Amino acid sequence: MERHNKIYVAGHRGLVGSALKRELEKQGYNNIVVRTSEELDLRDQKQVESFFKVEKPEYVFLAAAKVGGIQANNKYPADFIYDNLAIQNNIIHQSYIGGVKKLLFLGSSCIYPKFSKQPMKEEYLLKGELEPTNEPYAIAKIAGIKMCQSYNRQYGTQFISVMPTNLYGENDNFDLNNSHVLPALIRKFHEAKVENNPSVEIWGTGLPKREFLHADDLANACVYLMNTYHGNEFVNIGTGTDITIKELALTIKEVVGFEGELTFDESKPDGTPRKLLDVSTLKKLGWKATIDLKTGIQQTYAWFLNSYESIRK
């Protein structure tokens, strides 16, 4: 990408999209086009078609998606499969119609089988059953990968896909009803500290292991791959290390400064036992993460504190 090329970041107000926009601006890209969901409903085929005809983006980062944790995926499975399929179908197809030079599609590590061998290599896709709690979302993301690959094969497009691990950072969703585990725990510990509660409850046993990548690291990797990667296979993006949910909770407890106890509600689902990505392909391509977990949590908590009043509304 040249600094003057028109770059469309779909989903620029979300965790990933906002990090991508910051990273692009930091690297000197000065022709970035964005639209809010109020300005452009990405589920609407006609609106997306009109947008591409008018704006004619040369590069596209497809970070727009309906996302959420276990509770949200369980409660709104139809929304998760419909919205995500509609968004990616419209953007990928119009990128082809509009002659976009290159598109990067962002998936999720939940595409891998529930009991996948660890760490998860790209070749393990579709080698077993998915985790039931987020199957609709995972199926939509798998369809996005296959759509990019299919358009490349049939039309000679340059549509690449990346699969990030669990993400966190500024502009994350801290809603306790539908957020992911790390931002939910930051808010739980903060509010327990403020209210002098004796304990914080964690869903499940605390034993599942998860890998966490700061959104700023992901954004840097995406821009790097957009400029350097031309293969048809998707690429895992992660740190290559994981910790238990209990260890995560203890780290967040320390960062927040909560002095009470942890309790575990074992009646709640654990989700997938372990989700660690094999990042050997990414390392061979010349990129690795630089933000360690504790530093990243400290940065995210600082942003949360500055944004707390708006988050609560």
N, C-alpha and C positions, 0 to 999 in steps of 0.2 A: 504494500500500500504506500502510495505517495502521500505527503502531508496534506495536499490539496484535494485528494479524492473524496467524493461524497460518501460518507459512511453512515448507514442507518443502524442505530442501536434500538432494537425492539425490546421493550420492557425496561426502559432507562430509570424508572423510579424504584425498581425492586432492588434486592440485595445484590444480585449479579450485574444487572444492567447499569446500576449507578456506579458500581466499581469499574465496569468497562468504560463508561463515559469518563470517569476521573483518570483512568490509565491512559486513554487515548489523548485526552487533553494534556496530560503530563508529558507525553511523548511528542507533543507538537502538532497533532492532527487537528485541523482547524475548520473542517467542513462536516460537522457531525449533525445529522438530522434526527430528531426525536418527535414523538407524539404521545400525549397522555391517553389513557383509555377512554377519557371523555371526548377527546378530539378524534380518536380513531379506534373503533371496535374491531380488534383483530380477528374476531370470530365471524365478522361480516365479510363475505366474499367480495361484494361490490365495493365496499369501502376500501378494502386492501388493494383491489385492482386499481381504483382511482388514485390512491396514494402513490403507487409505484409508477403510474403513468405520468403523474405531475412531478414527483420528486426525482425519479430516475436514479436511485442510489447505485453506486458502483460496488460497494461491499456491504454485507449485512451480517450483523451479530444477532442471532436469534435467541435472546435471553428471556423473552416473554413467555410466561407459563402460569398456570394455576398451581400453586404449591401449598403444602401444609404437612403437619405431623401425622402420627398414627390416628389421633382422634378425628381430625378433619377428613382424612382419607376414608375412615370407617363410616363417617356420617354422610359424606357427599360423593359417593363413588361415581354417580352419573355425571355430576359436574366435572369431576377430575378427568374422566375419559373424553367427554364431549368437548369441553373448552380447550383442552390441550391438543386434541386432534384437529379441531377447527383452526386454531391459531397457527399451528405449524404447517398444515396443509396449504392454507392461504398464502403464507409468507414464502414457503419453499416454491410453490408453483408460480407465484408472481415474480419471484427472483429469476426463475427460468424464462418466463415470458418476457421480462424486462431486460434480459441480457446481463444480469449481475455478474461481475467478474469472479467473485468468490463469496461464499456464505459459510458461516460457522454456526452449527446447531449445537445447543447445549442440552445434554441429556441428564441422567442421574444414575448414581450407582445402584439404585433400587431395581435397575433392569436385570441384574444378575439373579440367578436362582437362589431361593431361600437358604438352601444348604450347599451353596457353591463351595468348591475347594478354595482354601485361603493361602496366600493372597489371590484375589480374583484377576485372572488374566483376561484380556479382551476376547480371547477365543472361547471363553466359558459361556458367552451369551447363548441363550436358548438351549442350554444343556441340562435343564431341570425345571421344576415348578417354581413359580414366583412366590414371594411372601404375600399371603392373602390380603393383609390389611392395606397394601398399597398396589395391588395388582392392576386396577384400572389405569392408574397414573403410569405405572411401569410399561404397560402395553402401549400406551400412547407414545411414550418416549422411544420404545423399540421401533414403533412404526415410523417415527421421525428419522431414526438412523437408516432404516431400510429405504425410506423415501429418498433421502440424500444419495445413498448408494445407487438406487435405481435410476435416478435422474442423471447421475454421472455416467452410468453404463449406457443409457439410451440416448442421452442428449449431449454427452461430453461436457457437462457442467463441472465446476470446481466447488462442490458442496462438501465440506468436511464436518465431522461430528466429534465432540469431546464428551467424556463422561466424568464429571467432577464427583468427588466424594462429598461427605457432609460439609456444608459451608456455614460460615458465620461472619459477622462483621457489622459495620454501620449500615443503617437502613434495613436491618433484619426485621422480621415480624416477631414482636414480643407479646402478642396476644396469647394469654394462657390457654385459650380454648382451641387454637389451631396452629400454634407455632411448633418449631422443631425443638429438640431437647435442650440444646445449649442456650439459646435466647430465653427459653421458658425458665431454665434454672437461674439465669442471671436475674430475671425479674422476681422469681420466687424468693431467692436469697436476699435481694435488696429489700423487698417489702417486709420480709420476716425480720430483717435487721431494724428497719424503721419502726415497726410495730412491736419490737421486743418479744417476738414469738419464741417459744422454747425450742421449736423444731421445724424442719422443712420436710415435707413428704415427697418422695421420689417414686414415680411410676415403676412397677416391676421389681425385679430382684436386685438390680444394679450390676448384674454380672455380664450382660451383653457388652461386646467390645465395638467401639466405633473409632473411625478416623475423622479428623477435623482439619479443614483447610480454610485459611482466611480468604475472604472474597477478593481482597487486593492481590493476593498471590494468584488466584484463579484468573483474574483479569489480565495480569501480566503474562501468564501462560497462554491465554487465548490470543492476545495480540501477537505474541511470539510465533504461535502456530499458524496464525493467519498469514504471516509473512514468510514462513519457512516450510510448512508441511503441505504436501500435495497428494498424499495417499488416499485410497478409498476406504480404508479401515478406520474405525473410530479409535480415539486415543484416551486412555484413562488419565485423569489429572488428580493427584493427591500428594500426600506427604510420604506414604510408604510405612507409616507407623500408626498404631492405634492404642487406645486406653479403654478401660471399663467405664461404664456410666458412673459407677461409684467413685472412681478416681477423678473423673471429670467433675462430679459434684463437689468433691473435696477441694479441687483446684479453684473452682468458682467461689466456694465458701471462703477460701483464704483471700482471694482477690477482693471480694465484696466486704470482707471483714465481719461476717456473721459468726457468732460464737455459740450458737445452739447446737442441737443434735440433728442427725439425719435419720429419717424413718423410711422404710420401703414398703409400698403397697403391692404385695405379691399377687393380689387379685387382678391387677392391671396387666395388659399384655407387654411382653418384652420386645416383640418384633423379631427381626432376624438376629440369630445368636452372635454373628460376627460379620462385619463388612469392612474388609481391608482391601484396597486396590493394589494390584501389582503395577508399579509405575516404571518398570524397566524400559518400556518403549519410549516413554516420555524422557527418561534420562538419556537414552541413546540419541534422542533428537536434540539434546543439549540444554534441557531445562530442569530445574528442581526448585522446590519451595524454599523460602527464606525466613518466613515469619513463624517463630516457635509458638506453641499453643498458649503458654502462660502470657507471653507478651501480647499476643492477639486478643486474649480474653481481657487483659488490662485495657487495651485500646477500645475494645467494644463496650466495656463497662463505662469508660469515660464518655463515649458517645451516648450511651443509654442515659447517663445522668444528665447530660446537656439537653436531651430530647424527652425526658421523662414526662413532662407536663402534656406534651402533644401525644405521647404514646398512650397515656391513661384515658384520653378522650375516645 
